[in-house]
Amino acid sequence: MDKRKDLKLNDGTYGIIKPDTPSGHRAAQKRLDLLRKNGKEGVIIYYNPSDPRYLPGSTTYIGPKKK
C-alpha cells in the first residue's frame, strides 16, 4: 500500500511528514518554503526513522519505496 507523506489538517494547514534526520530536515524545509511561496500554510512533523513502527515491513512504514 502506498502511503502519502503529506496530509491536510482540518484547518486547511498542510502537514509535512519527514524523518528526524539532517536530510529529512532539509527536505521538510524545502517543502515548507514551497507551500508558503504558493500561499499555503504548513507544519512539519518529524518521526524517528529507527522506531520499529516505521521500519520497512511494518504496516505503519512511511519511508521511501523499494525500487
C-alpha positions as CSV (number, residue, x, y, z in Angstrom):
1,M,0.0,0.0,0.0
2,D,1.3,3.4,-0.9
3,K,1.2,5.9,1.9
4,R,1.4,9.7,1.4
5,K,3.9,11.6,3.4
6,D,1.9,14.9,3.5
7,L,-1.5,15.4,5.0
8,K,-4.1,18.2,5.1
9,L,-5.3,19.1,8.6
10,N,-8.9,20.1,9.3
11,D,-8.0,23.8,9.4
12,G,-6.5,23.6,5.9
13,T,-2.9,23.6,7.0
14,Y,-0.6,21.0,5.4
15,G,1.4,18.6,7.5
16,I,4.8,17.7,6.1
17,I,5.9,14.3,7.5
18,K,9.6,13.6,7.3
19,P,12.2,11.6,9.2
20,D,14.1,13.3,12.0
21,T,17.4,13.3,10.2
22,P,19.5,16.0,8.6
23,S,18.2,15.2,5.1
24,G,14.6,15.0,6.5
25,H,15.0,18.4,8.0
26,R,16.3,19.9,4.7
27,A,13.5,18.2,2.6
28,A,10.9,19.4,5.1
29,Q,12.1,23.0,5.0
30,K,12.2,23.0,1.2
31,R,8.6,21.7,1.1
32,L,7.5,24.3,3.7
33,D,9.1,27.1,1.6
34,L,7.4,25.9,-1.5
35,L,4.0,25.8,0.3
36,R,4.5,29.3,1.6
37,K,5.6,30.5,-1.8
38,N,2.2,29.3,-3.1
39,G,0.3,31.0,-0.3
40,K,-0.4,27.9,1.9
41,E,0.5,27.2,5.5
42,G,2.3,24.2,6.7
43,V,3.6,22.5,9.8
44,I,6.5,20.0,9.9
45,I,6.0,16.7,11.7
46,Y,9.2,14.6,12.3
47,Y,9.2,10.9,13.1
48,N,12.0,8.7,14.4
49,P,13.1,6.5,11.4
50,S,14.6,3.9,13.7
51,D,11.4,3.4,15.7
52,P,10.2,-0.2,14.9
53,R,6.8,1.2,13.9
54,Y,8.4,2.9,10.9
55,L,10.9,0.3,9.7
56,P,10.4,-1.4,6.3
57,G,8.0,-4.3,6.6
58,S,5.9,-2.7,9.3
59,T,2.2,-1.9,8.5
60,T,2.9,1.7,9.5
61,Y,6.1,2.1,7.4
62,I,6.1,5.6,5.7
63,G,9.7,5.6,4.3
64,P,10.7,5.5,0.6
65,K,9.5,2.7,-1.6
66,K,12.0,0.0,-2.6
67,K,12.8,0.0,-6.3
